[in-house]
Amino acid sequence: MNNNIKNTLRWGLLAVAGASVMLSCTDTWDDHYDSASSNGYAGTTMKAIEEKASEFADIIKAVGYQRELASENIYTVWAPANGTFDKDAWLELAQTDKQQVIDRFIKNHMTRYAVSQNTNNQVITLLNRKLVTMTDAGKNLFGGQTIQEANLGCTNGVLHIIENENEYVPNINELIKD
């Protein structure tokens, strides 16, 4: 009789757990996302950058960083809009010092996880270990630059277009080294 009660309790708990799982989810996955704050994009962050910020994409390609942005890794990129930075100077530097372009320009506009603009201020750690603040959607700023287009969701991250390049600010060690 003791085994019979245990079996009844097991099956009863299993039935309750199964019923709660079936009732807790709906068939519409899109209900989990706010369509007003997210623009869907079917390609990678690199494809989106090529379409939305082609000059930034040219610099990424000049140093060979495009494979990383087309990978399965999740990134958020704040790409400066076309015509808002000195593309030729960065391309010239890429011919002699690719790593400096990667660290001081490309990684100064990227983070390793998905970050969407929302109603809160957020402190972001960029790939070059610099900190920058992204303000709430009302103020619409990233490091002092206006976000022109926010929350472009890609298959491997999020793209934001900003009005100018995010200024690289060296720390004391970098100033001494340079």
N, C-alpha and C positions, 0 to 999 in steps of 0.2 A: 504494500500500500504506500509505503514511503516513496518508492520509485515512481509510482503513479502520480503522486502529488507533485514531485519534482518535474516530471515530464509535462504535466498540465501547466505548471507555472512557466516552464521554459517556452512552451508553445504559445501561451497567452502573452508573455512579454514580447516574443518575436512578432506576434500578430499586431500588438499595439505599436511597436517600433515601425513595422512596415506600413501601417495605416498612417502614422504621423509623417513619415517620409513622403508618402504619396500625396498627402493633403497639403504639405508645406510648400511645394513647388508648383509653378504654373508652366504651361507649354510655351509661353512667350519669353524667351531669354532677353529680348530687347527691353523688357520692362525694368531690368536691372540698371539701365543706363539712361541718363538724361539726354534726350536727343537735341535739346536746345543748346547744350554746352559741348557737344562732341560732333565734329564733322568727320564722317567716315571716309577712309581712303583705303583702297584695296591693295596697295603696294607697300613696299618697305619704306623706311625713313629715307633711304638714299634716293629712291624713285620720287618720293614727294619733294625732296630738296631739289632734285633736278628740274622738276616742274615748277616749283614755287620760288626757288632762290637759286637760279642757275649759276650765278657768279660765285656763290658760296660752294656750290657743287664743283665748279672748275678748280677751286683751290683744294678741295678734298681729293679730287682725282690727281692733281699735280703731285701730291705727296703719297699717293697710294692708299689712302684711308677709306676708300669707297667699299672695299670688301667687308670691312668691319660694320659699316652702316647697312649693308645688305644681308648681314648674317642674322641668325636667330636670337642674338642678344638683344635685350630690351634697352632702348635709349630714349631720352628726351633731348631734342635739339631745338635751340633758339637760334634760328638762322637769320642773319641780317638781310634785309631786303636788298634787291639788286640796286646798284648805283649809290649805296649809302656808305661804302667803305672803299679803301684804296686797293682794289683787286690787283692791279699791276705790281704794286709794291710787295704784296704777299706772294704773288707768283714768282717774282724775281728772287725773293728770299728762299722760296721753295727749291730753287735750283742749287743753292749753296748750303742751306741748313734746313732740311725737311723737318727735323725733330723740333726745332724752334717754332716752326709754323704749326705743327701739330699741338705742341704744348701751350703756346701763347695765343693761338687763334682758334683752331678747331676745338680743342678740349675746353677752351674758355667759353664755349657755347653749347656744351653737352653735359649730361649726367647719365649715369648707368641704369637708372630705373625710370619708370613711367611717372611723369608729373603733369597733371592737368591743372589748368587754372581753375580756381574755385572761389568760394566766398571767404577763404582764410589767407592771411599772409603766410608765406612759406620760405624758410631759409634752405637754399639748395646748395649741396656740395657738388661742384663741377668736377669733371674728370681730371683737371689739373690741380685738384684739392683746394681751389679757391671757393669762398662762400659768397653767395649772392642772394638777394631777397627778391622773390616774386610776389608782388602785392595782389590783393584780392581783385576780382573781376571789375569792381567799381573803379579802382585806381588804374588797373590794367598796365602795370609796369614790371619789367624784368631788369634788375640792376640799374634803374634809372631810365631805361629805354622803353618807349611805348610798345606794347604788343599790338601789332597791326592785325594779326590773324592768330587766334588761339585754338588749341585743342584739336589739331588735325590728327586724328587717330590713324595710325599705320599698323601694318601687320606685326611690326617689331618695335613699337614705341609711339611717341607723340612728337609732333612738329609744331612749333610756334614760329611765326615770322615777326621779327622785331624791327624797329625803325632805323637802327644803326648798330654797328658792332658793339659788343660788350667790351668795354675797356679792360685791358689786362693791367692789373696792378701788382707789380713785383713786391715780394716781401723783403725784409732786410737782408737775408742770406742771398737772395737773387741779386739785389742791388750791389752787394759786396763782390759777388762772383763776376758780375758783368763789369 
